[in-house]
Amino acid sequence: MVEIETKVQRYERYIDSGVEWLGEIPEHWETRRVKYIFNEINERSLDGNEDLLSVSQYTGVTNKSDKVEAGGMLTNAETLEGYKKVKKGDLVSNIMLAWNGSLGFSPFNGITSPAYSIYRIYGDNDNRYFHYLLRTELYKAEFKRNSSGVIESRLRLYTDDFFNIESILPPLSEQTAIAQFLYDKTTKIDEAITIKEQQINLLKERKQILIHKAVTRGLDDSVNLKDSGVDWIDDIPVGWKITYLKRYCLKVTDGSHHSPQTQYEGKSYISVKDVNEFGEIDTINCKKINQKDFDDLARNGCKPKKNDILLTKDGTIGRAAIVNTDNDFVVLSSLGIITPDLKEFDSKFLRYYLISPLCVSQMNSLIAGSALTRLTIEKINRLFVIIPPLSEQKEIVVCLDDGSKKIETAIGLKQQEIAKLKEYKSSLINSVVTGKVKVC
């Protein structure tokens, strides 16, 4: 990060901005309410034929048609007539998500949802400066304080409330200099993040190669091989078996097919999002249900037992986790519950096999052509599994545990480096646009 750090300089004199949450600003800067910097625009499309735009906290304003695959739908709306017109340089705000940064200046002409607000900057101001300012954590927190609504997911930042917020206003020349400085610096930071993300992907690929080789060929490169008997599966070691999953499992089922009312506290209710790629089950941040619903689901077979394997089967296919203890949770139907016959399967080996490229590819082939990314229990039962002798399974597990741990540690370090870069980027932007750091 040495290459992207900058020498910290401060302005000669600061004054109290008069706004408690803004604090001090450089003496020659001003503050003005947003309504004196932006004008709301409400121009409507006559035929809806313009490019449809969307806005998000991650990418700002984008052309929605660029992200839709052939045959896909831009929107569920029957017509785009009456959608709001956007000119290049306009500020587009998703009023329901402005508090998390879902606003930005459009690089395109187009139209967007009538539920969004469109603003155009007045006079001699540089919208690039306000692009950085209005997406800082400082301003997102102020948007949240000024939004209407009871729960976070329903908060709305209406125009009158947005216009009453105080904005920092440097001279135009400094707005431009700040915007250029931040563009140069954040570009370098983003490039560094991209490189580290690519390194993480390479580490994940290495882990997949390690798992694939171990569960399909074992640890001995000189082992004698035989025809697997399945066209799309290569030869397997002599002494190994290949068969359908259901033949060596005591039970294959899934979780709840009805949705009880969730709440902030209560018993854990596990879904796909709570099973991560490292085979961990998050019982803390998952949905919660009351004791009665929990007991009903547990009686109906939705409560896994120790050594059962949870397999993600809806949406995200092919993550798996072992239930290591008699954890007090039930699961949704988006998860399969596999109870292996422990006389034939080591649970850890079966988990490694299920997440191997060979098995995940097989899962995807079973749902090819379906409108939904969903594995049924019948299809999970039909998965081909390769079964080494139990003693060899345990040896493979020891090897994969060791190799996976080293790779996951390396991935974790890269993720920490990315988190620090993102934190530095956020801090840099905040310091520069508020005048805490001088760059010109």
N, C-alpha and C positions, 0 to 999 in steps of 0.2 A: 504494500500500500504506500510505500515511500514515494513512488513516482507520481501519485495523485494527491498527496498532501500539499497544502499550501501554507506559506508563512502567515501567521495570524497578525493582522494589523487592525487597529481601531481608529475610529474617527476622533478628531481632536476634542470635540465637546458634544455632550449629550444633554437632552432635556427630557423632562417627564412628558410622555405622550398625552397624559390626561385620561388614558384608558387603562384601567387596572391590569387587564390581562395582556396588554401589549408592553407595558413597562416603559423603559427609556428608548428613545430613538435619536439618531443624529440631529444635531441642533437645526440644520437647514432642511430637514425633511418635514413633511406634513402628515396629518391624518385627516381623512374625509370619509363620510359615510358612503357606502357602496353606491347609493342612488345618485351620487354626484359624479360617479366614474362610469357607471354602466346604465344603459337604457334597455328596458325590456322590449323585445320584438315579438309580434304575434301575427306574422304573415302566413297565410295558409295556401297549401297547394290546391290548384284547381282540378287537376286530373290524377295526382299521385304518381306521375311518371318519373319524377326525379329519383336519384340514388337514395336508398334508405340508409340512414346513419344510426349508430348506437354509441353509447358512452359507458365506460367502466373505470373503476379505480385503478386498474392495471395498465390499460392501453390508451386511456383518454377516448377521444372521438375517433371511430373507425368506420369504414364503409362496410356495411353489413354484407353486401353482396360478395365481397372479397373472401368471406369466411364460410360461405354456403357451398357445399359440394353440389355437383351436377344432380339435378332432380330434387334438390332440397327446397325448403320453403323459407323465404325471407321473414315472414310473419304469418300469424294465424288470422290477421285482419282480412276481411273480405275485400276491402278497398283502402288505398292510402290517400284517397281524396280527403282534404281537410287536415292532413298532417302538417306540422309546422315546418316552414321553410327555414333553412340554415344557409348563411353565406360564409365563405371561407373567412376565418378570423373571428366568428361569433363564438361566444361562450355558451356551451350546452350543459345544462344541469339536470340530472335525474333527481327531482325534488325528494324522492323517497330514500335516496342513498347518497345525497350530497355530504352527509355527515361522515361517510367513510371514503370520501375522495372521488366519488363518481360524478365528476364534472371536468370539463376541459375545453380548450379552444379547438375549433374544427379546422382541419387542413383542407376540407372539401366544401363544395356547394352540395346541397342535398335537402332531404327532409327527415324529420324525426318524429317520434311519438308525441301526440297532443298532450300527454302527461308530463313531458319535459318542459323546462323553461329555457328560453333563448334570450341572451343578452348581448348587446353590442357596445363596445367601449367608446367613450366620448373622446373627442379631440386628440391632443398630442400625448398619447400614452402608449406604451409598448406592451401588447398583450402577452408577449413571451415572459415578461417579468411577473405578470399576474397569474400566468400558468403555474409558475413555481410557488408564488405566495399563497394562492388559494387552495393548494393541495398539501400544504404543510400540516403537521399534526396540530400546530397551534390553531390554525383556521378550521380544521376539521372538528376540533373540540368546540370551537365557537359556533360552528354550524349546528352541532348537536344540541348545544344549550339553547339555541334559538329555534329549533325544530318543534313542531307540534305533534303530539301523540303520546300514548301511554307506554307502549312497548317499543323496543328498539327497531324491530322489523317494520313498524308502521310509522316511524317518524317522517315528517314532511317539512322541508324548508321552503315555505312559501315566499313569493317575491317580496312582499312587504317586510318580512322578517330578514331576508337576505339584504335588502336595501338599507336596513337600519344598522347593520354591522359596520364597525369602523374599519377602514382599510388604511394601511400604511401607503404613503405616496411620496417616493423620492422624485427628484427632478428627472425629466425625460432622459437626459444623457446618462444618468446613473442607472435608470431602469434598463436601458439598452446594454450598458456595460455589465451590469449584474447578470442579465439574461445570457449574454454571450459567455461570460465566465462560467456560469453554472452549466451551460450546454457543453462546454469543453471538458469540464471536470467530471460531470455525471456521465458523459459518453465514455470516458476512460474507466470510470467505476463500473459501468454496465458491461464494458468489454471484459474487465477482469472477472466479473461475476459469470459471464457467459463461458469463459475459459474453465472456471471451476465447475460449472454445471456440466460441461462436456467431460471433464475428468471424472465426475461422479457417474455419468452414464457409462464411461469406459470401465469403471470399477464394477458397476452393476452387471455389465456384459461379462466381465471376467468371472463374477460369481455364478452367473447362469451357465457358463461353459464348464466350470468346475462341477456344478451340480449335475448337469446333463451327462458328463462323462462318467461320474461316479455311479449314478443310478441306472445307467444303461450298459456300462462295461465293467464296473467295479474298479478296484485299485491296482490290479495286476495287469500290466500292459501285455504280458506274454500269455495270458489265459487263452485256452482253446475256445473257439466260438462255434455256434450252431445257428441254423436258420430259425428266425423268430416265429415264422409261420404267418406273419402279418406283413403284407406288401410294403407298407410305408414305415415299418420299423426295421432297422438294420439287424444284423446278426447280434445275438446275445450270448453271454458266456454259457458254456456247458454246465449243467447243474442248476441253471436258473429256470424259472417257469414264467409263462405269460398267460394271463387269463383275464376275464372280466372282474372289475372291482367287487361286484356284489357277491362273488363266490367266496371271498375271504374276508367279508365284513359281517358282523353280527347284525348290524342295522345301518341303513342309510335313510335319513329323513331330513326334514327341514323345520324351520321355526314357524312362528305364528303367522297364520293367513288372515287374521283380522287384527285391526289396530286399536288397542285400548288407548284411552286418553293418557297422554304423557303429562308430566309435571316437572317442577324444578328439582324436587327431592323425592327419594323413594328407592325402589328396587331397580337394579340395573337391567336395561333392555337393549341388547346388543344388535347392531346392524352392520352392514358392509363397511361403513366408514370407520368402525371401531376396531377393525382387523387390519393391521398395517403390513407393509411388505416385509418386515422383519419377524413376522409371526407373533406379534404382541397384541393382546386384547385389552382395549382401553375401557375399563369398568368405571372410570371416574367421570369422563366427559361425555359419556353416552346418554341416551334418553333414559328417563326414569318413569316408573309406573307405580301404582299403589299396590299394597300387599294382596288385596283380593284378586286383582287381575294377574299378579305374579303367580299366586297359588293356582289359579285356573290354568294358566299356560304351562306351569310346571307339571300339573296332572295330565295335560294333553301332550306331553313328550317334547316340550320346547326348552327344557332345561338340560343342557349337556352334562356329562359326567367326566370325571378324571380320565385322561387318555383319549377322549373323543377328539376328533379333528373338526374344526369349523372351516368350511370352504365357501369362499365368496362366489355366489352363483348368479347374481343379478347385477347388471350394470358393469361393475368391475369384476372380471372373471379371473379366477386362478390365484388368489391369495389364500393362504391357509395358516391356521394357528392351532396349536395343541392346547387343550384344557389341562393345565398342569396340576390344578387343585380342584376340589369340589367348590368352585367359585359360585357365589350366590347370584346367578344371572340367568335370564331367559333370552332367546334370540328370535329375530324376525325371520320371515320366510325367505328373505334375501340371502340367508346363510344355510348351507347344508350342514347336517350333523352326521358325521361318519364315525361309527363305532367299529374299529378294526378287531379282527380275531387275533389276540395277542400271541396265540400259538403260532401264527403265520407271519404276522407283521409287527415290527417295531414301529410304534407310533411316529417316532421322529423320522424314520426312514420313509414311511408312507407320506408324511408331510413334504419331505424333500422331493419325493417323486411327483406329488401333485403340483408343486410349484415349478417343476422342471420345464424347460422349453418344449420338450417332447409332449408332455401331458397337457400343458396350456394350449399348445397348437391343436391337440386333439379336441379339447373342450371347444375351442373356437370353431373347428370344423363341424362340430355337432349342432351349432346354432347358425351356421352359414345360411344366408337367405331368409332368416327369420327377421321379422320387423322389430323384435325385442331382443336385447342382449340378455338372454336368460337361459340358464341351464335347468332343466327339469330333473327331478329325482330319477326318473327313468333313464335319462341320458347320463347322469352321474354313475348309475349302476352299470351302464354299458361301456364305461371307460376301460380300455385295456391297461393293465398294470403289469410291470415286470417285477418278479419276486425272486430275489436271491435267497439262499439259505439264511435262517434267522441269525446265525452267528456272524455271517458276512454282512448282513444288514447293520449289525451293531458296530462292526469295524468301519463301515462306510460312514455311519453317523458320526463317529469320533473324528474321522478325517474332515468331514464337511463342517462339523461344528467349529473345529479349529480354523479351517480356511475361511469360513464365513465370518467368524469373529474378527479376523485380521482385516478382511475387506470392509466389514461394517464399521470398524474403528476408523479406517482411512476415510470412508464416506462421511462419518460423523465429524471428523476434523475439517473436511472440505465444507460441510454444511455450516460449521461454526465460523469458518472464514467468510462464507457468503453472508451470514447473519451480521458479522462485524462490518463488512463492506456496506451493507444496506443501512445499518445504523449510522455509519459514518456519512453516507450520502444524505440521509435524512437530516442529520445534525448540521452538515455543511449548508444545505439549502436553507434551513431555518435560520442559521446564524447570518447568512449573507443577505437574505431578503428582508430581514428585520433590522439590519444595520449593526448587528453585534460584531461583524467582521467587515472590514473595508477591503474592497477589491479594485478600486479605481481612484 
